[in-house]
Amino acid sequence: MLSFMGAFLYFAYGSNMLTERLTASNRCPSAKPVGTAYARGRKLDFTKQSKDLSGKATLAEAENSHQYGVLFEIDKSELPCLDREEGYGNGYERDDTFMVVRPDGERVASVTYIASSPKAGLIPYDWYLALIVAGANQHGLPAEQIKSLQSTAFECVDKNARAITGRRNAMDALAEAGFDSIAGILNQDRL
């Protein structure tokens, strides 16, 4: 894993791409975006089953594909907080040497999280998908990736208290980042 003076690189490809979500006080306030990157031979899937009964993002192997995300530099002291928020050991495994490619072609090692037991047939909540789309927009990920995300099926009805809390936290992060409408983020205003 590449590290800088007491920091590590983290490859975010899901809801943590939105800087305001990742830098929340209960996550990684030291996180600083250092650019975009992509994972070769991977695609985004919503096959990690969450305690809120929805599908969360993971990277699945996919030949001839690549998944864009955002690289953040994070203080090493915040790794336990990131582990907790990412569900390390509870559905996600941490890869400390996950290779990604920067726009200039440089390959770098990063930390990322991959679902340990993917489950087909799950879909994300609208608020969770909105966090991902907002983060992709915020960091200028390719338009085709954003359109693909916006075409993802989602649910609007939270199934339990954990999901209700998740929606509240998502709305706070989205508002802090200057996004005011889940429908607008998901491009549903034009339907």
N, C-alpha and C positions, 0 to 999 in steps of 0.2 A: 504494500500500500504506500502510495506517495504521500508524504507529510511535509508540512511547512511549519517550522518553528512552533511545535506544540499544537499543530492543527492537522486535520485530515481532510481529504476530498470526499464528498458525498455526492453520489449520482441520484438525483430525484427525478422520477418519471411519472409520479402520481400527484396526489394532492399537495405534497410538500414542494412542488415546483413553485407554488405561489409563495413568494418571499414572506409575506405577512403571516402566513400560516406557520411556516417553518421557524420564524423568529419569535413566535409567541413565547411568553415568559415560561410556560411549562414545557417548551420544546427546546429550541437551540437559539437563544437570543444572539449568540456570537456569529451566526451563519451569515456569510457574505457570498452573493453570487459571483462566480469567476468566469462564467461563460456557459455556452451550450456544448453538448456532446451527444454522441449516439452510441448505442450498443448494437454491434453487428450480430446478425443471426437471431434477433429477438423481435418480438412484437408485444404490444400491450394487450393483456387479457384481464377480465374482471372475474377471476376464478378463485380468489382468496375469500373464503367465507368469514364474514365478520360476526362479532358478537351482536351487532345491531341487525343481523339477519340479511345483510345485503352482500353484494359482490364488491370486493376492493381490488385495486390494481395490483398486477404482478407482471413480470416479464416471462413470456413463454418462448421456448425455442421455435424459430421459424426461419427455415433456410431462405436465403435471398431476401431477407427483410432486415430492417434496422429501425430501432426505436430511439427517437430523440428524447432528451431530457435536459436538466440543468445541473451543472456542477456547482456545488457550494463548498467553501472552505469553512470548517467548523472547529472550534477549540476542542482538543481531545477530552477535556474535562466534561464536555456535554454528551459524550458518546453514551453513557448510561441513560440519559434522558431520551436520546434518540432511539435507543434500543427499546425502552419502555413504550414510547409513543408508536413505534413501528410494530410492536408485538413480537419482538425477537423471542423465540422459544415458544410462542403461542400462535403459530400459524405462519410465521415468517422466519426464515433463516438469514443470517447476515453473511454476506460475502465481503471479506476485507480486501480482496484483490480483484475486484470486478473491473475488467478492461473496457474502457470506452475510448472513442475517437473524437478528438476536438475538430473544429472546422478546418484547421490548418493541416490535418492529417496526423497530428501527434497522438500516439496512444498513451493513455495514462491509467494507472490503477486507482480505483476508488472503492468506497464502501457503498453497498446497496443492499436491499432486502428483497428476497424472492420467496414466494409462497412455498411452504414445505409440502402441502397436500392440496393441490388445486382441485376444485370441484366445478364441473360443468353446470351450466344452467342458471348461474347467478347473474343478477343485474345490479348496477349501482343505484343509489339514491340520486335524485336530481341535484341536491346540494353538493354531494361528493364529486359528481361529474363536473359541476360548475367550478369547483376549486381547481380541478385539473385543467379545464379549458382556460380559465382565467390565468393560471400559471403559464400555460403554453403561450397565450397572447402576451402576457407581461414580458416574457423573455424572447419573443420573436421566433418561436419554433415554426417550422415550415407550414405554410397554409394548408397543404394537403393533409398533414397530421391533425391540424385543428378541425378541418372539415370532417375527417374521419371520427374524431372524438364527438363532434356535435351530432353525428348521425347514430351514436350509440343509444340503444334503448335504455330507459331509466324508469325508476319508480318515484312517485311523488308523495306517497303515503308512508310516513315513518312507522315502523312496526313495533317499536318498544321505546322505553325511556332513554336508553343509550342513543338511539337514533335521533330522538328529540333534542338531546344535549348536543349531539353531533351537528344537527342543523343550526342550532343557536351559535355554536362556535364557528361554523363555516360562514354564517351570515356576518358575524363580527369581523372575521378575517377578510372576507370579500369587501365589506364596507370600508375597512381600513385601507385596502388596496385601490379604492375608488370605483368598485363595481357595485351597482345598486339593484340589479335585477337578475335573478337566476335565469328567467326566460330569455332575457337579452343575451346573456353569456352563452346559453345553449342555442342561440339563434332561433328561438321559438317565437319571437315577436313577429317574424315575417310569415308565420304559418297562418 
